[in-house]
Amino acid sequence: MINLEEFVHSIHVATASAGEALIQKNLDLLERFFEPADDDDEDITHMAEIGRSDAKVEGKTLKRGEKKEPPSDDAPKLFMHGEYGGEIPILKPKMVAMQYPTVTRNGPGIQTVNVPLITLIPLSQVELREMSFSTELELSVNGDALQVSFPKRTLKAKEMAEEGAKQGHGGKAKLEVKIAAMETPDGLKYIVDGYERALRAQVPG
């Protein structure tokens, strides 16, 4: 037999662990779909530098001809866990190139489109929508404490449970817990929406 309060506490801990797993999955999103930007990524680097100056981020000013040290491959993970020191790392979306047929003044041709991977994955796949837990329990009273146990699938156990229920000393109950999903953060929505607009501008037609 298990104390009902301890049983509910265990479920609460499991629910909290599920929430932590969801948060960790959202953190892993940055590492899965983004990577450190190189010095050659002039457009992305320029946009990031503007955002950093608007945020008044303090950093070392580079001298003419001096190259900035590229962030490590672990930069996304370290930054999201608050372990990245110094300047804010500049990230770029991981991309794939796709070819589209198009018609030009010179006839049919092929246009290459750069597609961020994050625009190809439905956001619903990276969030937990609902999880339910349902079980059948046998109840009994032990002093002032309510005890629960999982029913045994034997004929004798079934007869004892039914007899206890008739005498008012026991019974069965179903416990169901539903975990509501966190909505996709607005920041992620805005970022993906911006990439989708840039993608639409590249697609012919």
Backbone as CSV, one residue per row, in Angstrom:
resi,resn,N_x,N_y,N_z,CA_x,CA_y,CA_z,C_x,C_y,C_z
1,MET,0.836,-1.193,0.000,0.000,0.000,0.000,0.879,1.255,0.000
2,ILE,0.381,2.294,-0.593,1.106,3.555,-0.694,0.233,4.665,-0.121
3,ASN,0.849,5.548,0.641,0.129,6.705,1.146,-0.311,7.580,-0.022
4,LEU,-1.570,7.993,-0.020,-2.114,8.765,-1.141,-1.349,10.069,-1.336
5,GLU,-0.987,10.728,-0.245,-0.260,11.999,-0.355,1.088,11.798,-1.036
6,GLU,1.786,10.715,-0.671,3.072,10.429,-1.298,2.896,10.067,-2.768
7,PHE,1.808,9.365,-3.066,1.545,8.969,-4.446,1.295,10.193,-5.322
8,VAL,0.469,11.127,-4.814,0.185,12.352,-5.571,1.456,13.183,-5.718
9,HIS,2.295,13.206,-4.670,3.564,13.944,-4.749,4.461,13.363,-5.837
10,SER,4.482,12.037,-5.942,5.294,11.394,-6.981,4.812,11.794,-8.368
11,ILE,3.495,11.872,-8.526,2.939,12.288,-9.817,3.301,13.745,-10.098
12,HIS,3.266,14.569,-9.052,3.635,15.979,-9.221,5.091,16.107,-9.660
13,VAL,5.972,15.313,-9.050,7.388,15.338,-9.421,7.561,14.897,-10.870
14,ALA,6.820,13.839,-11.262,6.903,13.366,-12.643,6.401,14.431,-13.615
15,THR,5.347,15.154,-13.208,4.817,16.230,-14.048,5.845,17.352,-14.208
16,ALA,6.502,17.706,-13.097,7.538,18.744,-13.163,8.702,18.300,-14.041
17,SER,9.054,17.027,-13.961,10.143,16.508,-14.796,9.775,16.585,-16.273
18,ALA,8.500,16.305,-16.572,8.047,16.412,-17.958,8.145,17.857,-18.442
19,GLY,7.805,18.813,-17.554,7.939,20.219,-17.920,9.384,20.615,-18.158
20,GLU,10.298,20.102,-17.326,11.720,20.385,-17.510,12.224,19.795,-18.824
21,ALA,11.726,18.598,-19.152,12.124,17.976,-20.419,11.654,18.819,-21.599
22,LEU,10.464,19.408,-21.470,9.947,20.275,-22.529,10.819,21.517,-22.683
23,ILE,11.219,22.115,-21.562,12.090,23.286,-21.619,13.425,22.934,-22.268
24,GLN,13.987,21.782,-21.881,15.260,21.360,-22.449,15.144,21.139,-23.946
25,LYS,14.000,20.616,-24.384,13.791,20.393,-25.817,13.754,21.720,-26.562
26,ASN,13.136,22.730,-25.945,13.114,24.045,-26.574,14.517,24.650,-26.634
27,LEU,15.336,24.395,-25.606,16.714,24.882,-25.629,17.519,24.177,-26.714
28,ASP,17.273,22.882,-26.877,17.986,22.126,-27.904,17.624,22.593,-29.310
29,LEU,16.466,23.273,-29.435,16.045,23.776,-30.740,17.095,24.708,-31.328
30,LEU,17.704,25.523,-30.469,18.707,26.478,-30.940,19.911,25.752,-31.511
31,GLU,20.314,24.685,-30.845,21.486,23.938,-31.294,21.189,23.123,-32.546
32,ARG,19.948,22.644,-32.683,19.587,21.801,-33.822,19.449,22.585,-35.114
33,PHE,18.967,23.832,-35.025,18.645,24.580,-36.235,19.515,25.810,-36.462
34,PHE,20.454,26.086,-35.557,21.333,27.237,-35.724,22.776,26.816,-35.481
35,GLU,23.696,27.578,-36.051,25.119,27.313,-35.898,25.861,28.640,-35.857
36,PRO,27.093,28.653,-35.333,27.847,29.913,-35.265,28.066,30.511,-36.653
37,ALA,27.934,31.830,-36.754,28.138,32.520,-38.028,29.625,32.731,-38.274
38,ASP,30.035,32.578,-39.532,31.420,32.816,-39.931,31.590,34.276,-40.343
39,ASP,32.845,34.675,-40.487,33.107,36.042,-40.940,32.609,36.274,-42.354
40,ASP,32.450,35.195,-43.127,31.997,35.332,-44.512,30.509,35.637,-44.600
41,ASP,29.761,35.398,-43.522,28.326,35.645,-43.536,28.074,37.124,-43.261
42,GLU,28.373,37.959,-44.248,28.364,39.406,-44.041,26.973,39.938,-43.714
43,ASP,25.952,39.473,-44.451,24.609,40.006,-44.228,24.094,39.656,-42.840
44,ILE,24.233,38.385,-42.473,23.743,37.952,-41.171,24.530,38.619,-40.055
45,THR,25.854,38.695,-40.231,26.693,39.315,-39.215,26.342,40.788,-39.042
46,HIS,26.079,41.478,-40.161,25.735,42.902,-40.093,24.425,43.108,-39.337
47,MET,23.428,42.289,-39.622,22.146,42.407,-38.932,22.304,42.143,-37.442
48,ALA,23.120,41.152,-37.108,23.333,40.829,-35.701,24.068,41.952,-34.985
49,GLU,25.035,42.575,-35.671,25.788,43.660,-35.053,24.873,44.846,-34.752
50,ILE,23.920,45.107,-35.654,22.968,46.197,-35.418,22.143,45.909,-34.178
51,GLY,21.649,44.668,-34.078,20.857,44.296,-32.914,21.649,44.398,-31.629
52,ARG,22.924,44.046,-31.694,23.755,44.110,-30.500,24.027,45.546,-30.086
53,SER,24.194,46.453,-31.064,24.447,47.851,-30.711,23.189,48.482,-30.135
54,ASP,22.016,48.080,-30.655,20.764,48.601,-30.112,20.570,48.161,-28.672
55,ALA,21.031,46.955,-28.379,20.900,46.436,-27.021,21.995,46.960,-26.105
56,LYS,22.923,47.781,-26.653,24.014,48.365,-25.881,24.863,47.288,-25.212
57,VAL,25.197,46.280,-25.998,26.039,45.211,-25.483,27.477,45.681,-25.494
58,GLU,28.151,45.569,-24.365,29.533,45.988,-24.275,30.431,44.915,-24.854
59,GLY,31.373,45.312,-25.687,32.310,44.353,-26.260,33.568,45.063,-26.705
60,LYS,34.539,44.289,-27.078,35.814,44.854,-27.516,35.685,45.354,-28.946
61,THR,36.137,46.560,-29.199,36.130,47.120,-30.541,37.332,46.597,-31.313
62,LEU,37.070,46.021,-32.479,38.143,45.442,-33.276,38.889,46.530,-34.040
63,LYS,40.180,46.391,-34.126,40.983,47.312,-34.906,40.899,46.956,-36.377
64,ARG,41.289,47.889,-37.242,41.253,47.664,-38.676,42.139,46.466,-39.038
65,GLY,41.560,45.550,-39.779,42.310,44.373,-40.200,42.301,43.244,-39.188
66,GLU,41.793,43.516,-37.995,41.761,42.475,-36.968,40.495,41.651,-37.118
67,LYS,40.632,40.342,-37.097,39.491,39.453,-37.263,38.958,39.013,-35.908
68,LYS,37.655,38.912,-35.854,37.027,38.460,-34.625,37.133,36.951,-34.517
69,GLU,37.439,36.470,-33.337,37.555,35.025,-33.133,36.179,34.389,-33.257
70,PRO,36.019,33.381,-34.120,34.696,32.779,-34.315,34.243,32.046,-33.067
71,PRO,32.932,32.029,-32.797,32.440,31.303,-31.632,32.611,29.808,-31.822
72,SER,32.680,29.099,-30.718,32.850,27.651,-30.789,31.546,26.996,-31.217
73,ASP,31.636,25.721,-31.585,30.442,24.989,-31.996,29.465,24.805,-30.842
74,ASP,29.970,24.940,-29.612,29.109,24.790,-28.443,28.472,26.108,-28.030
75,ALA,28.675,27.159,-28.806,28.163,28.479,-28.431,26.656,28.493,-28.215
76,PRO,25.838,27.886,-29.100,24.392,27.915,-28.861,24.009,27.307,-27.524
77,LYS,24.593,26.144,-27.213,24.250,25.461,-25.967,24.716,26.259,-24.755
78,LEU,25.956,26.775,-24.797,26.496,27.524,-23.668,25.718,28.810,-23.438
79,PHE,25.332,29.477,-24.534,24.599,30.735,-24.414,23.234,30.517,-23.768
80,MET,22.514,29.477,-24.198,21.182,29.232,-23.677,21.214,28.775,-22.225
81,HIS,22.321,28.182,-21.794,22.436,27.739,-20.409,23.123,28.783,-19.530
82,GLY,23.377,29.973,-20.097,23.977,31.039,-19.315,25.430,30.824,-18.980
83,GLU,26.120,29.988,-19.740,27.509,29.669,-19.457,28.460,30.310,-20.466
84,TYR,27.939,31.149,-21.341,28.786,31.754,-22.370,29.225,33.122,-21.891
85,GLY,30.518,33.316,-21.744,31.031,34.594,-21.282,31.436,35.482,-22.441
86,GLY,31.666,36.756,-22.135,32.125,37.679,-23.167,30.990,38.154,-24.053
87,GLU,31.285,38.326,-25.342,30.315,38.867,-26.273,29.211,37.861,-26.571
88,ILE,28.067,38.394,-26.963,26.957,37.537,-27.362,27.317,36.857,-28.678
89,PRO,27.201,35.537,-28.770,27.567,34.851,-30.017,26.596,35.180,-31.137
90,ILE,27.106,35.226,-32.350,26.284,35.467,-33.536,25.986,34.125,-34.187
91,LEU,24.711,33.826,-34.323,24.297,32.553,-34.890,23.628,32.767,-36.236
92,LYS,23.648,31.742,-37.058,22.962,31.761,-38.346,22.133,30.488,-38.462
93,PRO,21.055,30.524,-39.228,20.238,29.320,-39.386,20.945,28.291,-40.258
94,LYS,20.803,27.047,-39.895,21.306,25.986,-40.760,20.439,25.950,-42.013
95,MET,21.078,25.857,-43.172,20.370,26.006,-44.439,20.523,24.771,-45.314
96,VAL,19.565,24.618,-46.217,19.683,23.671,-47.324,19.367,24.440,-48.597
97,ALA,19.940,24.016,-49.704,19.697,24.670,-50.996,18.763,23.800,-51.825
98,MET,17.714,24.392,-52.347,16.757,23.691,-53.197,16.664,24.401,-54.539
99,GLN,16.451,23.632,-55.578,16.368,24.195,-56.923,14.924,24.207,-57.413
100,TYR,14.557,25.324,-58.035,13.221,25.491,-58.589,13.335,25.780,-60.084
101,PRO,12.447,25.186,-60.883,12.413,25.563,-62.303,11.794,26.947,-62.450
102,THR,12.317,27.723,-63.338,11.808,29.068,-63.553,11.929,29.423,-65.025
103,VAL,11.195,30.432,-65.416,11.218,30.892,-66.804,11.782,32.308,-66.830
104,THR,12.817,32.504,-67.607,13.458,33.809,-67.741,13.303,34.316,-69.168
105,ARG,13.837,35.502,-69.436,13.770,36.049,-70.791,14.547,35.195,-71.773
106,ASN,15.507,34.441,-71.256,16.310,33.570,-72.117,15.773,32.143,-72.198
107,GLY,14.593,31.918,-71.595,14.010,30.584,-71.638,13.998,29.926,-70.268
108,PRO,13.659,28.627,-70.227,13.600,27.912,-68.949,14.964,27.896,-68.254
109,GLY,14.917,27.938,-66.938,16.153,27.911,-66.164,15.913,27.315,-64.786
110,ILE,16.954,27.291,-64.004,16.893,26.757,-62.647,17.332,27.842,-61.671
111,GLN,16.542,28.037,-60.624,16.885,29.005,-59.585,17.127,28.266,-58.276
112,THR,18.224,28.582,-57.614,18.565,27.957,-56.333,18.050,28.825,-55.188
113,VAL,17.352,28.192,-54.262,16.756,28.888,-53.121,17.388,28.364,-51.837
114,ASN,17.842,29.267,-50.989,18.391,28.887,-49.686,17.263,28.808,-48.661
115,VAL,17.090,27.648,-48.069,15.959,27.399,-47.175,16.462,27.115,-45.758
116,PRO,16.075,27.922,-44.763,16.416,27.596,-43.372,15.696,26.320,-42.937
117,LEU,16.420,25.427,-42.296,15.821,24.163,-41.876,14.634,24.370,-40.943
118,ILE,14.680,25.416,-40.121,13.631,25.620,-39.138,12.289,25.934,-39.786
119,THR,12.304,26.404,-41.051,11.047,26.681,-41.745,10.416,25.422,-42.314
120,LEU,11.137,24.301,-42.305,10.619,23.049,-42.851,10.040,22.142,-41.775
121,ILE,10.196,22.506,-40.499,9.741,21.669,-39.396,8.533,22.324,-38.736
122,PRO,7.387,21.645,-38.676,6.227,22.218,-37.975,6.550,22.473,-36.509
123,LEU,6.190,23.633,-36.025,6.482,23.968,-34.636,5.757,23.058,-33.663
124,SER,4.646,22.453,-34.090,3.903,21.562,-33.203,4.700,20.324,-32.848
125,GLN,5.737,20.022,-33.604,6.547,18.846,-33.319,7.587,19.103,-32.241
126,VAL,7.763,20.325,-31.840,8.775,20.621,-30.830,8.139,21.111,-29.532
127,GLU,6.857,20.824,-29.362,6.215,21.179,-28.108,5.279,20.064,-27.665
128,LEU,5.148,19.904,-26.375,4.278,18.893,-25.793,2.877,19.462,-25.671
129,ARG,1.931,18.866,-26.355,0.568,19.387,-26.335,-0.216,18.862,-25.133
130,GLU,-0.225,17.566,-24.940,-1.019,17.017,-23.840,-0.515,15.631,-23.475
131,MET,-0.495,15.351,-22.200,-0.148,14.023,-21.726,-1.085,13.682,-20.580
132,SER,-1.676,12.511,-20.595,-2.613,12.126,-19.550,-2.159,10.841,-18.887
133,PHE,-2.472,10.722,-17.617,-2.139,9.536,-16.828,-3.410,9.067,-16.149
134,SER,-3.776,7.846,-16.381,-4.992,7.302,-15.798,-4.705,5.911,-15.273
135,THR,-5.140,5.652,-14.071,-4.921,4.337,-13.482,-6.066,3.999,-12.541
136,GLU,-6.253,2.746,-12.302,-7.280,2.279,-11.377,-6.620,1.921,-10.058
137,LEU,-7.135,2.447,-8.965,-6.519,2.268,-7.658,-7.504,1.645,-6.682
138,GLU,-6.970,0.895,-5.757,-7.747,0.405,-4.628,-7.480,1.319,-3.440
139,LEU,-8.540,1.720,-2.751,-8.430,2.655,-1.643,-8.726,1.954,-0.324
140,SER,-8.034,2.361,0.714,-8.311,1.862,2.059,-7.871,2.918,3.058
141,VAL,-8.415,2.851,4.266,-8.112,3.822,5.314,-7.236,3.162,6.367
142,ASN,-6.127,3.856,6.696,-5.221,3.380,7.736,-5.051,4.504,8.748
143,GLY,-5.859,4.475,9.807,-5.854,5.579,10.759,-6.442,6.821,10.122
144,ASP,-5.661,7.904,10.104,-6.100,9.144,9.460,-5.590,9.262,8.035
145,ALA,-4.828,8.274,7.586,-4.221,8.335,6.257,-5.000,7.472,5.273
146,LEU,-5.076,7.964,4.060,-5.717,7.217,2.982,-4.645,6.486,2.193
147,GLN,-4.788,5.186,2.055,-3.812,4.351,1.370,-4.354,3.936,0.008
148,VAL,-3.464,3.819,-0.951,-3.848,3.370,-2.286,-2.920,2.241,-2.702
149,SER,-3.408,1.424,-3.588,-2.587,0.350,-4.147,-3.129,0.006,-5.517
150,PHE,-2.288,-0.597,-6.333,-2.721,-1.046,-7.644,-3.402,-2.401,-7.491
151,PRO,-4.590,-2.551,-8.046,-5.330,-3.806,-7.866,-4.614,-4.987,-8.498
152,LYS,-4.637,-6.102,-7.783,-4.069,-7.336,-8.310,-5.094,-8.036,-9.194
153,ARG,-4.623,-8.598,-10.257,-5.520,-9.224,-11.224,-5.773,-10.695,-10.877
154,THR,-6.158,-10.948,-9.645,-6.499,-12.313,-9.251,-7.938,-12.342,-8.771
155,LEU,-8.556,-13.495,-8.843,-9.957,-13.622,-8.452,-10.133,-13.332,-6.970
156,LYS,-9.203,-13.831,-6.152,-9.297,-13.617,-4.712,-9.170,-12.142,-4.366
157,ALA,-8.218,-11.461,-5.020,-8.033,-10.038,-4.759,-9.266,-9.244,-5.173
158,LYS,-9.882,-9.659,-6.265,-11.088,-8.972,-6.724,-12.225,-9.144,-5.729
159,GLU,-12.368,-10.376,-5.202,-13.425,-10.639,-4.228,-13.194,-9.852,-2.942
160,MET,-11.910,-9.748,-2.518,-11.603,-9.005,-1.295,-11.881,-7.516,-1.473
161,ALA,-11.559,-6.993,-2.648,-11.808,-5.576,-2.907,-13.299,-5.280,-2.930
162,GLU,-14.069,-6.173,-3.545,-15.513,-5.979,-3.595,-16.124,-6.067,-2.208
163,GLU,-15.628,-7.001,-1.391,-16.132,-7.140,-0.031,-15.793,-5.913,0.804
164,GLY,-14.569,-5.386,0.617,-14.175,-4.189,1.350,-15.010,-2.987,0.952
165,ALA,-15.360,-2.906,-0.317,-16.187,-1.797,-0.783,-17.586,-1.871,-0.190
166,LYS,-18.119,-3.094,-0.068,-19.458,-3.267,0.498,-19.489,-2.851,1.966
167,GLN,-18.385,-3.114,2.691,-18.324,-2.787,4.108,-17.904,-1.342,4.365
168,GLY,-17.596,-0.620,3.297,-17.223,0.785,3.440,-15.783,1.008,3.815
169,HIS,-14.938,-0.022,3.678,-13.530,0.117,4.033,-12.625,0.274,2.810
170,GLY,-13.173,0.263,1.674,-12.313,0.351,0.496,-13.117,0.715,-0.729
171,GLY,-12.471,0.684,-1.876,-13.121,1.015,-3.127,-12.091,1.204,-4.206
172,LYS,-12.511,1.705,-5.336,-11.612,1.936,-6.454,-11.817,3.346,-6.985
173,ALA,-10.791,3.895,-7.525,-10.868,5.242,-8.089,-9.940,5.334,-9.275
174,LYS,-10.196,6.284,-10.147,-9.329,6.550,-11.293,-8.746,7.948,-11.147
175,LEU,-7.463,8.034,-11.308,-6.763,9.308,-11.209,-6.226,9.678,-12.578
176,GLU,-6.547,10.877,-13.053,-6.119,11.322,-14.382,-5.476,12.692,-14.271
177,VAL,-4.307,12.822,-14.818,-3.566,14.081,-14.800,-3.316,14.510,-16.233
178,LYS,-3.651,15.755,-16.559,-3.410,16.290,-17.894,-2.406,17.429,-17.790
179,ILE,-1.427,17.386,-18.646,-0.394,18.420,-18.669,-0.608,19.287,-19.901
180,ALA,-0.914,20.562,-19.687,-1.118,21.470,-20.809,0.232,21.918,-21.350
181,ALA,0.308,22.030,-22.650,1.574,22.419,-23.284,1.779,23.928,-23.182
182,MET,3.036,24.325,-23.110,3.365,25.743,-23.200,3.253,26.179,-24.657
183,GLU,2.740,27.375,-24.865,2.637,27.892,-26.224,4.025,28.219,-26.770
184,THR,4.130,28.178,-28.084,5.397,28.533,-28.719,5.745,29.982,-28.385
185,PRO,6.946,30.252,-27.901,7.322,31.625,-27.533,7.172,32.579,-28.716
186,ASP,6.746,33.804,-28.428,6.566,34.797,-29.488,7.871,35.067,-30.224
187,GLY,8.987,35.063,-29.495,10.272,35.314,-30.149,10.562,34.305,-31.236
188,LEU,10.282,33.024,-30.955,10.509,31.985,-31.958,9.557,32.154,-33.132
189,LYS,8.305,32.530,-32.841,7.339,32.756,-33.921,7.815,33.873,-34.845
190,TYR,8.297,34.974,-34.254,8.737,36.111,-35.064,9.947,35.745,-35.918
191,ILE,10.881,34.991,-35.328,12.079,34.604,-36.077,11.716,33.726,-37.261
192,VAL,10.891,32.709,-37.007,10.499,31.795,-38.080,9.692,32.535,-39.138
193,ASP,8.823,33.456,-38.704,8.029,34.224,-39.663,8.930,35.070,-40.556
194,GLY,9.984,35.645,-39.985,10.916,36.431,-40.792,11.640,35.579,-41.818
195,TYR,12.061,34.370,-41.411,12.716,33.467,-42.355,11.751,33.040,-43.457
196,GLU,10.488,32.830,-43.102,9.507,32.419,-44.107,9.255,33.526,-45.120
197,ARG,9.228,34.775,-44.657,9.056,35.892,-45.596,10.243,35.982,-46.546
198,ALA,11.453,35.798,-46.003,12.638,35.819,-46.862,12.618,34.663,-47.848
199,LEU,12.092,33.522,-47.418,12.003,32.360,-48.301,10.997,32.600,-49.414
200,ARG,9.848,33.182,-49.076,8.828,33.466,-50.096,9.359,34.430,-51.152
201,ALA,10.220,35.353,-50.737,10.776,36.312,-51.691,11.717,35.638,-52.684
202,GLN,12.267,34.482,-52.322,13.196,33.776,-53.211,12.496,32.825,-54.166
203,VAL,11.331,32.303,-53.754,10.661,31.270,-54.545,10.053,31.890,-55.799
204,PRO,10.306,31.318,-56.969,9.739,31.853,-58.212,8.219,31.745,-58.221
205,GLY,7.587,32.646,-58.956,6.148,32.581,-59.131,5.413,33.602,-58.297
